[in-house]
Amino acid sequence: KSLAFFDCRSLKSISVAWEAPLKVPDDIFKSVSKTRCTLYVPNGTSNAYKSAKVWNEFQNIEEYPVK
């Protein structure tokens, strides 16, 4: 949903479990600092997130191991 993270200016990290980036509204992370907030994605998926619209705005994308 659009504006799901509205006014989350102090958010430090977001973890997702999707192996493929979801299509999300352009303004979903409008208030989130994409330079300070780290996006954690499943191992082997960082390139997909780095090239996906909206997700690619995060400057810190790190992978975590999937069990």
TORLONU-386653 format. One record per residue (C-alpha): residue in three letters; residue number from 1; x, y, z. Coordinates in nm, 4 decimals. Example, Ala and Ser with C-alpha at 12.3 -4.5 7.8 and 13.67 -1.06 7.14 Angstrom:
// residues 2
{site 'ALA',1,{1.2300,-0.4500,0.7800}};
{site 'SER',2,{1.3670,-0.1060,0.7140}};
END
This chain:
// residues 67
{site 'LYS',1,{0.0000,0.0000,0.0000}};
{site 'SER',2,{0.1200,0.3506,-0.0757}};
{site 'LEU',3,{0.2698,0.5384,0.2183}};
{site 'ALA',4,{0.3029,0.2208,0.4270}};
{site 'PHE',5,{0.6207,0.3629,0.5805}};
{site 'PHE',6,{0.4910,0.7199,0.6108}};
{site 'ASP',7,{0.6878,0.9276,0.8624}};
{site 'CYS',8,{0.9352,0.6452,0.9413}};
{site 'ARG',9,{1.2302,0.8835,0.9291}};
{site 'SER',10,{1.4338,0.7005,1.1941}};
{site 'LEU',11,{1.3951,0.3546,1.0415}};
{site 'LYS',12,{1.7371,0.1861,1.0393}};
{site 'SER',13,{1.6666,-0.1371,0.8513}};
{site 'ILE',14,{1.4116,-0.3242,0.6455}};
{site 'SER',15,{1.4301,-0.6994,0.5905}};
{site 'VAL',16,{1.2470,-0.8733,0.3102}};
{site 'ALA',17,{1.2112,-1.2439,0.2379}};
{site 'TRP',18,{1.1077,-1.2175,-0.1273}};
{site 'GLU',19,{1.3609,-1.3592,-0.3693}};
{site 'ALA',20,{1.2266,-1.1308,-0.6406}};
{site 'PRO',21,{1.1591,-0.7651,-0.5638}};
{site 'LEU',22,{0.7902,-0.6880,-0.5386}};
{site 'LYS',23,{0.6467,-0.4066,-0.7446}};
{site 'VAL',24,{0.5652,-0.1360,-0.4925}};
{site 'PRO',25,{0.4263,0.2173,-0.5241}};
{site 'ASP',26,{0.6866,0.4846,-0.5972}};
{site 'ASP',27,{0.6134,0.6664,-0.2711}};
{site 'ILE',28,{0.6043,0.3691,-0.0319}};
{site 'PHE',29,{0.9387,0.4660,0.1262}};
{site 'LYS',30,{0.8905,0.8407,0.0841}};
{site 'SER',31,{0.9901,0.9360,0.4428}};
{site 'VAL',32,{1.2575,0.6675,0.4858}};
{site 'SER',33,{1.6208,0.7799,0.4601}};
{site 'LYS',34,{1.7536,0.5495,0.1919}};
{site 'THR',35,{2.1105,0.6515,0.2772}};
{site 'ARG',36,{2.0838,0.5504,0.6443}};
{site 'CYS',37,{1.8380,0.2611,0.6241}};
{site 'THR',38,{1.9839,-0.0772,0.5275}};
{site 'LEU',39,{1.7768,-0.3086,0.3110}};
{site 'TYR',40,{1.8385,-0.6755,0.3958}};
{site 'VAL',41,{1.7542,-0.9205,0.1178}};
{site 'PRO',42,{1.7906,-1.2981,0.0773}};
{site 'ASN',43,{2.1332,-1.4306,-0.0212}};
{site 'GLY',44,{2.1911,-1.4099,-0.3964}};
{site 'THR',45,{1.9248,-1.1448,-0.4645}};
{site 'SER',46,{2.1032,-0.8142,-0.4082}};
{site 'ASN',47,{2.1622,-0.7524,-0.7800}};
{site 'ALA',48,{1.7904,-0.7915,-0.8501}};
{site 'TYR',49,{1.7071,-0.5376,-0.5788}};
{site 'LYS',50,{1.9807,-0.2987,-0.6915}};
{site 'SER',51,{1.8246,-0.2890,-1.0371}};
{site 'ALA',52,{1.4564,-0.2860,-0.9350}};
{site 'LYS',53,{1.2586,0.0359,-0.9397}};
{site 'VAL',54,{1.2090,0.1874,-0.5918}};
{site 'TRP',55,{1.4282,-0.0758,-0.4213}};
{site 'ASN',56,{1.7337,0.0551,-0.6046}};
{site 'GLU',57,{1.7031,0.3837,-0.4144}};
{site 'PHE',58,{1.8509,0.2165,-0.1042}};
{site 'GLN',59,{2.2239,0.2816,-0.0900}};
{site 'ASN',60,{2.2910,-0.0034,0.1544}};
{site 'ILE',61,{2.1600,-0.3372,0.0348}};
{site 'GLU',62,{2.2970,-0.6391,0.2180}};
{site 'GLU',63,{2.2266,-1.0082,0.1806}};
{site 'TYR',64,{2.1446,-1.2478,0.4624}};
{site 'PRO',65,{2.1684,-1.6289,0.4521}};
{site 'VAL',66,{1.8507,-1.8198,0.3703}};
{site 'LYS',67,{1.7920,-2.1444,0.5573}};
END
